[in-house]
């Protein structure tokens, strides 16, 4: 699944947290860098994927590691309308 291109929709981190609080969700890919093997355009940022089950939509969450620990989310994207 490729969701880090410029043609994707965006969502605020707060909005994603609100969606997650309203019903079941799954972590579809834990935090990692890169992409699929042999991907010609891997995502260079630390990222993970969250799937909101009632929407059947997966969100691609990009972040930076914070120097004091944890991560800071800077972009949430998804495919589709």
Backbone as CSV, one residue per row, in Angstrom:
resi,resn,N_x,N_y,N_z,CA_x,CA_y,CA_z,C_x,C_y,C_z
1,UNK,0.844,-1.175,0.000,0.000,0.000,0.000,0.886,1.234,0.000
2,UNK,0.688,2.109,-0.940,1.491,3.311,-1.089,0.640,4.520,-0.783
3,UNK,0.911,5.195,0.316,0.082,6.339,0.668,0.885,7.592,0.983
4,UNK,2.165,7.644,0.599,2.930,8.835,0.951,3.136,9.794,-0.210
5,UNK,2.440,9.599,-1.307,2.560,10.504,-2.448,1.743,11.769,-2.276
6,UNK,1.946,12.704,-3.183,1.314,14.024,-3.076,-0.171,14.010,-3.397
7,UNK,-0.693,12.952,-3.994,-2.096,12.942,-4.414,-3.032,12.417,-3.342
8,UNK,-2.532,12.172,-2.153,-3.359,11.586,-1.097,-4.073,12.639,-0.270
9,UNK,-5.124,12.219,0.382,-5.858,13.066,1.312,-5.119,13.105,2.642
10,UNK,-5.316,14.175,3.391,-4.672,14.289,4.695,-5.705,14.443,5.795
11,UNK,-5.271,14.162,7.004,-6.113,14.236,8.190,-5.215,14.705,9.324
12,UNK,-5.744,15.456,10.272,-4.919,15.872,11.409,-4.725,14.691,12.359
13,UNK,-3.648,14.735,13.112,-3.389,13.683,14.103,-4.518,13.647,15.127
14,UNK,-5.009,14.805,15.516,-6.117,14.869,16.477,-7.359,14.171,15.923
15,UNK,-7.673,14.406,14.651,-8.847,13.773,14.038,-8.687,12.255,14.002
16,UNK,-7.471,11.781,13.726,-7.243,10.335,13.731,-7.450,9.770,15.134
17,UNK,-6.939,10.441,16.160,-7.151,9.981,17.537,-8.632,9.940,17.886
18,UNK,-9.394,10.917,17.419,-10.836,10.922,17.669,-11.503,9.730,16.999
19,UNK,-11.120,9.434,15.751,-11.669,8.259,15.065,-11.327,6.982,15.821
20,UNK,-10.103,6.899,16.305,-9.663,5.711,17.039,-10.438,5.545,18.345
21,UNK,-10.857,6.657,18.959,-11.584,6.588,20.231,-13.045,6.186,20.048
22,UNK,-13.547,6.253,18.823,-14.962,5.996,18.559,-15.285,4.547,18.243
23,UNK,-14.303,3.705,18.078,-14.587,2.320,17.745,-13.320,1.529,17.530
24,UNK,-13.475,0.272,17.101,-12.306,-0.593,16.956,-11.379,-0.162,15.820
25,UNK,-10.095,-0.405,16.034,-9.063,-0.101,15.048,-7.942,-1.115,15.206
26,UNK,-7.089,-1.197,14.217,-5.947,-2.115,14.242,-4.699,-1.385,13.791
27,UNK,-3.570,-1.762,14.379,-2.279,-1.315,13.868,-1.904,-2.306,12.775
28,UNK,-1.848,-1.857,11.528,-1.588,-2.747,10.398,-0.106,-2.873,10.080
29,UNK,0.693,-1.916,10.518,2.146,-1.985,10.353,2.759,-1.160,11.477
30,UNK,3.607,-1.780,12.275,4.246,-1.051,13.363,5.268,-0.071,12.808
31,UNK,5.774,0.797,13.658,6.698,1.852,13.230,7.921,1.270,12.526
32,UNK,8.189,1.794,11.323,9.320,1.332,10.517,9.689,2.422,9.517
33,UNK,10.847,2.292,8.921,11.276,3.177,7.844,11.296,2.371,6.561
34,UNK,11.216,3.046,5.428,11.276,2.350,4.147,9.916,1.889,3.691
35,UNK,9.902,0.794,2.983,8.655,0.278,2.435,8.792,-1.196,2.132
36,UNK,8.124,-1.642,1.101,8.200,-3.033,0.680,9.557,-3.298,0.030
37,UNK,10.043,-4.541,0.098,11.306,-4.860,-0.582,11.237,-4.467,-2.060
38,UNK,12.313,-3.935,-2.586,12.426,-3.507,-3.986,11.497,-2.352,-4.345
39,UNK,10.973,-1.640,-3.358,10.121,-0.479,-3.624,10.978,0.619,-4.247
40,UNK,10.612,1.122,-5.435,11.423,2.150,-6.086,11.355,3.511,-5.391
41,UNK,10.366,3.722,-4.537,10.199,5.004,-3.855,9.812,4.774,-2.392
42,UNK,10.730,4.212,-1.584,10.379,3.931,-0.191,10.195,5.216,0.610
43,UNK,9.356,5.161,1.607,9.127,6.310,2.481,10.330,6.443,3.414
44,UNK,11.055,7.566,3.381,12.263,7.709,4.196,11.983,8.009,5.666
45,UNK,10.736,8.299,6.022,10.398,8.671,7.391,9.891,7.477,8.188
46,UNK,10.045,7.558,9.501,9.448,6.587,10.397,7.933,6.693,10.222
47,UNK,7.262,5.573,10.052,5.816,5.603,9.830,5.177,4.301,10.279
48,UNK,3.853,4.339,10.441,3.075,3.146,10.774,1.683,3.315,10.181
49,UNK,0.914,2.231,10.140,-0.419,2.252,9.538,-1.472,1.859,10.565
50,UNK,-2.548,2.627,10.600,-3.687,2.367,11.481,-4.916,2.154,10.610
51,UNK,-5.656,1.080,10.876,-6.893,0.808,10.125,-8.084,1.022,11.047
52,UNK,-8.999,1.896,10.619,-10.252,2.130,11.341,-11.266,1.138,10.775
53,UNK,-11.685,0.187,11.588,-12.472,-0.940,11.084,-13.842,-0.534,10.552
54,UNK,-14.536,0.381,11.210,-15.876,0.739,10.721,-15.824,1.492,9.403
55,UNK,-14.710,2.117,9.095,-14.560,2.839,7.831,-13.943,1.978,6.745
56,UNK,-13.281,0.905,7.148,-12.498,0.086,6.220,-11.495,0.964,5.484
57,UNK,-10.817,1.835,6.234,-9.818,2.737,5.654,-8.548,2.650,6.504
58,UNK,-7.404,2.669,5.818,-6.114,2.637,6.498,-5.449,4.000,6.399
59,UNK,-4.916,4.454,7.515,-4.231,5.746,7.604,-2.733,5.515,7.750
60,UNK,-1.970,6.241,6.984,-0.505,6.172,6.976,-0.009,7.334,7.838
61,UNK,0.632,7.016,8.957,1.035,8.024,9.939,2.551,8.193,9.887
62,UNK,3.005,9.381,9.491,4.440,9.678,9.402,4.854,10.488,10.624
63,UNK,6.048,10.194,11.147,6.480,10.856,12.371,7.998,10.988,12.445
64,UNK,8.429,11.818,13.384,9.840,11.980,13.720,10.029,11.445,15.134
65,UNK,11.173,10.844,15.392,11.480,10.442,16.760,11.861,11.685,17.558
66,UNK,11.296,11.812,18.745,11.590,12.952,19.611,12.865,12.659,20.389
67,UNK,13.697,13.658,20.556,14.984,13.449,21.234,14.823,13.020,22.689
68,UNK,13.678,13.309,23.305,13.425,12.906,24.687,12.645,11.601,24.781
69,UNK,12.405,10.968,23.649,11.648,9.717,23.611,10.287,9.915,22.972
70,UNK,9.742,8.871,22.425,8.452,8.945,21.761,8.579,9.480,20.343
71,UNK,7.443,9.760,19.745,7.421,10.261,18.371,6.513,11.484,18.276
72,UNK,6.745,12.283,17.244,5.916,13.444,16.937,5.316,13.210,15.556
73,UNK,3.996,13.120,15.484,3.313,12.898,14.206,3.308,14.202,13.419
74,UNK,3.745,14.130,12.150,3.713,15.337,11.329,2.818,15.200,10.109
75,UNK,2.339,13.988,9.795,1.438,13.843,8.649,0.637,12.557,8.776
76,UNK,-0.662,12.662,8.468,-1.538,11.492,8.389,-2.202,11.555,7.025
77,UNK,-2.050,10.501,6.226,-2.652,10.464,4.896,-3.490,9.202,4.738
78,UNK,-4.373,9.220,3.748,-5.188,8.050,3.427,-5.540,8.087,1.958
79,UNK,-5.886,6.933,1.416,-6.294,6.844,0.019,-7.803,6.922,-0.075
80,UNK,-8.278,7.440,-1.181,-9.715,7.473,-1.430,-10.347,8.784,-1.025
81,UNK,-11.642,8.873,-1.318,-12.367,10.126,-1.033,-12.885,10.166,0.374
